[in-house]
Amino acid sequence: MEKVIKVPSRSHYVIGIAVLVVGIVLFAILLRTPGKAIPPEIQIVVPGSRDLYFPEAGKYTIFYEYLSIIDNKTYSTGKALSPMLAGLQSRQYYAIIELSTPSRRRYEVGGRAGVSLFEFEIEFPGNYLFSAEYEGDVSGPDVVFAIGKLRTLGATPAGLGTLFGTVIIAGFIIVRTFLKGRKIRKQEVSGLA
């Protein structure tokens, strides 16, 4: 009685390639998905002045938080803000830090929502004096500024995990199919000899 040897179907290659394509598509989708924002830790109520400590050198952004909570008090001041003048000075070197207009960035998370107003860069960590007043001796409501580095928990790690996982699975399917087919072809050739 002759033993039937079953050669793996070419459809296994198609399945392996399909798994790889799905992984690449999922990776692209996750890469374009905005991550969850982590709002800046420093929150101050302005108008007024406040001493601030920045633990590291680098770029910082000042956000107007139109929705905020400080000391169990909720601030909901609307998205439009009357023009304000702001300044930052190093307490150690007395240098005036230039504030520039950043690219527009927003966040909404955990009962807080803000939009970027100013950006600055400091060369040294340390104590700084921040002040903000309404322009032209105009009075206005107390508002919240949040200062820091807006960080996001991006979808990139999940996307990379998805990509690597599907590459491994697709590779396993394709390599296994190839090796199994090669083994069977070798057995067929040796059986004919």
C-alpha positions as CSV (number, residue, x, y, z in Angstrom):
1,M,0.0,0.0,0.0
2,E,1.3,3.3,-1.0
3,K,1.6,6.1,1.5
4,V,-0.1,9.4,0.5
5,I,2.0,12.4,1.1
6,K,0.1,15.7,1.3
7,V,2.0,18.7,-0.1
8,P,1.0,22.0,1.6
9,S,-1.3,24.1,-0.4
10,R,-0.1,27.3,-2.0
11,S,-3.0,28.9,-0.2
12,H,-0.9,28.8,3.0
13,Y,1.4,31.3,1.3
14,V,-1.6,33.5,0.5
15,I,-2.6,33.3,4.2
16,G,0.9,34.3,5.4
17,I,1.0,37.3,3.0
18,A,-2.6,38.3,4.1
19,V,-1.6,38.2,7.7
20,L,1.4,40.4,6.9
21,V,-0.7,42.9,4.9
22,V,-3.3,43.1,7.7
23,G,-0.4,43.8,10.2
24,I,1.0,46.6,8.0
25,V,-2.5,48.2,7.6
26,L,-3.1,48.0,11.4
27,F,0.3,49.5,12.0
28,A,-0.4,52.4,9.7
29,I,-3.8,53.0,11.4
30,L,-2.3,52.9,14.9
31,L,0.5,55.2,13.8
32,R,-1.9,57.9,12.6
33,T,-4.1,57.6,15.7
34,P,-3.4,60.5,18.1
35,G,-2.2,59.4,21.5
36,K,-3.7,60.3,24.8
37,A,-2.4,63.7,26.0
38,I,-0.8,64.1,29.4
39,P,-1.5,67.8,30.3
40,P,1.3,69.9,31.8
41,E,1.8,69.6,35.6
42,I,2.3,73.3,36.4
43,Q,-1.0,75.2,36.7
44,I,-1.3,78.9,37.7
45,V,-4.1,81.4,38.0
46,V,-3.5,84.6,36.2
47,P,-3.5,87.7,36.0
48,G,-0.6,88.0,38.4
49,S,3.0,86.8,39.1
50,R,4.2,83.5,40.3
51,D,7.6,81.9,41.0
52,L,8.0,78.6,39.1
53,Y,10.6,75.9,39.2
54,F,11.6,74.1,36.0
55,P,13.5,70.9,36.7
56,E,15.1,70.6,33.3
57,A,16.3,72.7,30.4
58,G,14.5,72.6,27.1
59,K,11.3,73.8,25.4
60,Y,8.2,74.5,27.3
61,T,4.7,75.5,26.2
62,I,2.3,77.8,28.0
63,F,-1.4,76.7,27.5
64,Y,-4.5,78.6,28.2
65,E,-6.7,76.1,30.1
66,Y,-10.3,77.2,29.3
67,L,-11.5,74.1,31.3
68,S,-9.5,73.4,34.5
69,I,-9.6,72.4,38.1
70,I,-7.3,73.8,40.8
71,D,-7.7,73.3,44.5
72,N,-11.2,71.8,43.9
73,K,-12.3,75.0,42.1
74,T,-13.5,74.5,38.5
75,Y,-12.6,77.1,35.9
76,S,-14.7,77.2,32.7
77,T,-13.7,80.4,31.1
78,G,-14.5,79.8,27.4
79,K,-12.2,79.2,24.5
80,A,-11.8,82.9,23.6
81,L,-9.2,84.7,25.7
82,S,-8.8,88.5,25.8
83,P,-5.2,89.6,24.8
84,M,-2.7,89.1,27.6
85,L,0.9,90.2,28.0
86,A,3.2,87.5,29.6
87,G,6.8,87.5,30.7
88,L,9.3,85.1,32.1
89,Q,12.6,85.9,33.8
90,S,15.3,83.8,35.3
91,R,15.6,84.3,39.0
92,Q,19.2,83.1,39.0
93,Y,20.6,85.0,36.0
94,Y,17.9,87.8,35.7
95,A,17.7,87.0,32.0
96,I,14.4,87.7,30.2
97,I,13.2,84.6,28.4
98,E,11.7,85.2,25.0
99,L,8.1,83.9,24.6
100,S,7.2,83.0,21.0
101,T,4.0,81.8,19.3
102,P,3.9,78.0,19.0
103,S,2.2,75.8,16.5
104,R,-1.4,75.3,17.6
105,R,-1.7,72.4,20.0
106,R,-4.8,71.3,22.1
107,Y,-5.6,68.8,24.7
108,E,-8.8,67.6,26.4
109,V,-8.2,65.0,29.2
110,G,-9.3,64.4,32.8
111,G,-11.6,67.5,33.2
112,R,-8.9,69.8,31.7
113,A,-8.8,71.3,28.2
114,G,-6.3,73.8,26.9
115,V,-4.8,75.4,23.8
116,S,-1.2,76.6,23.3
117,L,-0.5,80.3,23.7
118,F,3.3,80.7,24.1
119,E,6.4,78.7,23.8
120,F,9.9,79.3,25.3
121,E,13.2,77.5,25.8
122,I,15.4,77.6,28.9
123,E,19.0,76.7,28.9
124,F,19.2,75.9,32.6
125,P,16.8,74.4,35.1
126,G,15.9,76.6,38.1
127,N,13.6,79.2,39.4
128,Y,11.8,81.6,37.1
129,L,9.4,84.5,37.6
130,F,6.3,84.3,35.4
131,S,3.8,87.1,35.1
132,A,0.7,87.7,33.0
133,E,-1.7,90.6,32.8
134,Y,-4.5,91.7,30.5
135,E,-3.4,94.0,27.8
136,G,-4.1,97.7,28.1
137,D,-5.1,97.9,31.8
138,V,-8.2,95.9,31.0
139,S,-9.6,93.8,33.8
140,G,-10.8,90.3,33.1
141,P,-11.6,87.1,34.9
142,D,-9.1,84.8,36.6
143,V,-7.9,82.2,34.1
144,V,-5.7,79.2,34.3
145,F,-2.4,78.8,32.4
146,A,-0.7,75.4,32.4
147,I,3.0,75.3,31.7
148,G,5.1,72.4,30.8
149,K,5.9,69.9,28.1
150,L,2.8,68.4,26.5
151,R,3.4,64.7,26.4
152,T,1.4,62.0,24.7
153,L,1.0,58.4,25.2
154,G,1.1,57.5,21.5
155,A,-0.2,54.5,19.8
156,T,3.3,53.8,18.4
157,P,4.2,51.1,20.9
158,A,0.9,49.2,20.1
159,G,1.5,49.8,16.4
160,L,5.0,48.4,16.6
161,G,3.9,45.4,18.6
162,T,1.2,44.7,16.1
163,L,3.6,45.0,13.2
164,F,6.3,42.7,14.8
165,G,3.6,40.2,15.9
166,T,2.1,39.9,12.5
167,V,5.6,39.7,10.8
168,I,6.5,36.8,13.1
169,I,3.2,35.0,12.5
170,A,3.3,35.6,8.7
171,G,6.9,34.5,8.6
172,F,6.2,31.4,10.6
173,I,3.3,30.4,8.2
174,I,5.4,31.1,5.1
175,V,8.6,29.4,6.3
176,R,6.7,26.4,7.7
177,T,4.8,26.0,4.4
178,F,8.1,26.3,2.4
179,L,10.0,23.8,4.6
180,K,7.2,21.3,4.7
181,G,6.9,21.4,0.9
182,R,10.6,21.1,0.4
183,K,10.7,18.1,2.8
184,I,7.9,16.4,0.9
185,R,9.6,17.1,-2.5
186,K,12.9,15.6,-1.2
187,Q,11.0,12.5,-0.1
188,E,9.4,12.2,-3.5
189,V,12.8,12.6,-5.3
190,S,14.4,10.0,-3.0
191,G,11.5,7.7,-3.4
192,L,11.9,7.8,-7.2
193,A,15.6,7.0,-7.1
